Amino acid sequence: MKSVVTFLARCLGVLCAANASHALGAEWSYDASIYLFATDTDQTITNSAGTIEGTLSFSDALDNLDFAFMGGFGARNGRWSFISDYQYYDLSFSDATPGPAFSDLNTDLEMRILNGYLAYRVHENKRVQVDIASGFRWFSIDTTMALIPDGPSKLVDDDWFDPLIGIRARFPVSDQLSGTGSFDYGGFRSGSETWQALFTVDYALNDGWLLRGGYRYISIDHDAQNADLELSQSGLVLGVTFRF
């Protein structure tokens, strides 16, 4: 955690030094979003017992979903902005097992992802607006599998922070229509690497409401406390944003 704070402080210092004469003189504006990430999840877990690979499609996840929430919040003042995004999943599902020794394989998966960025607009004209950002990704996963009747076996139970750097570009097409693309990369240490790409088409219904649709991909590779985890999520994103 100390390394994350140090990294963010250095990035913020560079941004401030590059624009020390610019003060936050404009009024603050805010936006809040809720969205659906129709994701397919691929994961590989390697521990002392071996390697387990699995793919969970969006349709299967929806059938076995206990609870989920996906939302974001942003604030802007002049060239500066703060962006956050949070995902939570709680899934429980069962699979049949080959052979007569076990009746079922029960799996519980609880996962949280929190992204936070401090961004600065480095370029703006009628065709494109470009922000650079530094931030973090907090990831928490708790995976338990149980062979019935043996009982539960904990595969992964860990949480950690990864520092990030990123870039975001917005391409206005008209007063109502625009496109947005963003990319971030982080980890910067042995045993932890993460990156994410997001592309959306944005349509403004009015000054307050905005509809978004696009595609998102996130990759996480981390040496957890009791296992090595490789996880990726990809799929369509549909959401609505309220600006105030």
N, C-alpha and C positions, 0 to 999 in steps of 0.2 A: 504494500500500500504506500509506503514511503517513496518508492521509486516512481509510482504513478503521480503522486503529488509533485515531486521534483520535476518530472517531465512536463506536466501541465504548466507549472510555474515558469519554466524556461521558455516554453512556447508562447505563453502570454507575454513574457518580457520582450521577446522578439517582436511580437505584433505591436506592443505599446511603443517600443523604440522606433519602429518604422513609421509610426504616425503619432508622435508625442504631442504634436500641435493640435490634434483633432480632439475636441471635447464632445461629450454626450449632450449636445444642445437640443436635439430634436425630441419630440414627444415619443413616448413608448407606444408600440403597437403589439398586439398579442394574437395568437391563434391557438386553437385547441382542436384536435382531430381524434376521430375514432375510425378504425378501418378493419378490414378482413384481409388476412394474409392466407391465401389458399395454397398452402405449402405442402410439397412433398419433402419428407425428411429422410436423409440417408445417414446412418451412423455406424461406426466401427469402434468397438470397445475391446481393448487388449489388456488382459491382466494375467496373473500367475496361472490361471486355469486354461488360458488359451484366448482365441479371438472369436468374437461374435459380431456378425454383420447383419444389418437389417434395414429395410426400407418401409416406411409408413406413408402411404399415399394420403392425399387430402381427404378423399372419400372415406377411407378406413378410419382416419383420425376423427372425422366428423361423427361417424357411427359410434365411436368409443370415447367421445369427449365428456369429461366430467365438468370442466369449467375452463373458460378462456377469456382473456381480455387483451386488446391491442389498442394503444392510443399514444398520442404525442402532444407536446406543448412547445410553443416557440414564443420568443420575445425579441423585438428589434428596436434599436435606437440608433438612427443614423446608419453608419456603416457597420455597426456592431450587432450581433445577434446571438442568442442562446437557443439551442435546439435540443429537445429531449424526446426519447421514444422508448416505450415499454411494451414488452410482450410477456404473457403468462399463459402456460398450458398445463393442464392436469388431465392425463389420459390413463385409462385402465382398460386392458383388453386381454383376451385369452386365445390361445392357439392349441390345436390338437397336437399331440406328440406321437412320434412313431414308436411302435413297440408296445408291449403290455405292461412295462414297468411303471409307467406314469400315466395318469389320466388326462392332465391338462398342464399347460404352461401359462401361468398368469404373470402379466407384466404391468407394473405401475411406473409411469413416467411423469415427473413434475419438473418443469423447466421455466426459468425466468431469464430475460435478456433486457438490460437497461443500457441505452446509448445516451451519452450526453456530449455536446459540442459547444465550444465557444468559437464563433466564426467572425471573420472580418472581410468586408467587400473590397476587393482589390481592383475590380474593373466593372464599369457599367456604361452602357450606351443603349440605343434603341433596339439593338439586335441581341445582346447578350449581357447577363449579369453574372459575375464570377465571385464566389466566396472561397477563402481558404479557412481551414478549421483545425483545431486540436481538441482532443477530448478523451473519452474512455468508453470501454464496453465492459459492463459487469455481467457475468454469466453464472448462473446457478443451475445445477442439474442434480436430480435425485432419481436414480433408476434402480428398481428392485424387480427381480424375476423369481418366480416360485414354481418349482416342479411339484405338482400335487401327487402324492401326499408328503413329500420331503419337507416342504416349508420354504420360506423366503431366503434369497441370497442377494446381498447388496452388490451391485455391479459398479456404480459410480455414485458418489455423494460428495460434491465439492462445489465451491464457489470461488471466483477470483476476478480481478480487474486486469484489463489490458489497456495500455495507453494507445491512442489513435492519432493519426493525422489524416486529413481528408480535403476534398475539393467538391464544390457544388456549383452547377451552372444552370441558369434559367434562361429560356429562349422565348421571349414574347412573340406571338404570332398576330394577335389582335388584342383588343381591350378585354375580351373574354377568354381567349384561348392561349395557352402557353405550354411549353414542355420543360421538364426539370430532370436533370441527371446528376447523381452524386456517387462518389466513390471514397471509401476510407480503407486504411490499412493499419494494422497494429500488432502488438505483441512485443516485438523488438527484444526478445530474450530467448534463450535456449528453451525449447519445450513448450513454447506458446506462440501461436501465430493466428491471426484472424483478419478477414477482409470482407467487404460488403459492397455491392453495387445496387443502385436503385434508379429506375427510369419511370417517369410518370407523365401522362398527359393531363393537364389541369384545365378545368372549365369553370369560370366564375358565373354563378347564377345571378349574383348581385354583389354589392359591396361587402356583404357579410358572409355569404355562403359560397363554398368552393367544392366542386366534385373532382376526385382524382381517381385515375386508373392506370395501372402499369405493371411492371415486373420487378421482382426483388430476388437477390441471391446473397446468401450469407454463408461464410465458411469459418469453422472453428477447429483448430488443431491444438490440443493441450494435454500435457502430462499431468493428469489429476493425481490426487493423493493415493488412490488405490488402483488406478488404471490409466491407460493411454486412450484418449478420446479423440476421434475424428468425426465431425458432424457438419452436415451442410443442409441448408433449406433453400428451396427455390419455388417460385410460383407467382401467380397473379396477385396484385394488390388492388383493392377497391375501397375507397374511403370518402369521408365527408369532413370538411374543415370549416370551423366558424371563426371569423376574424373580427376582432374588436379592439 
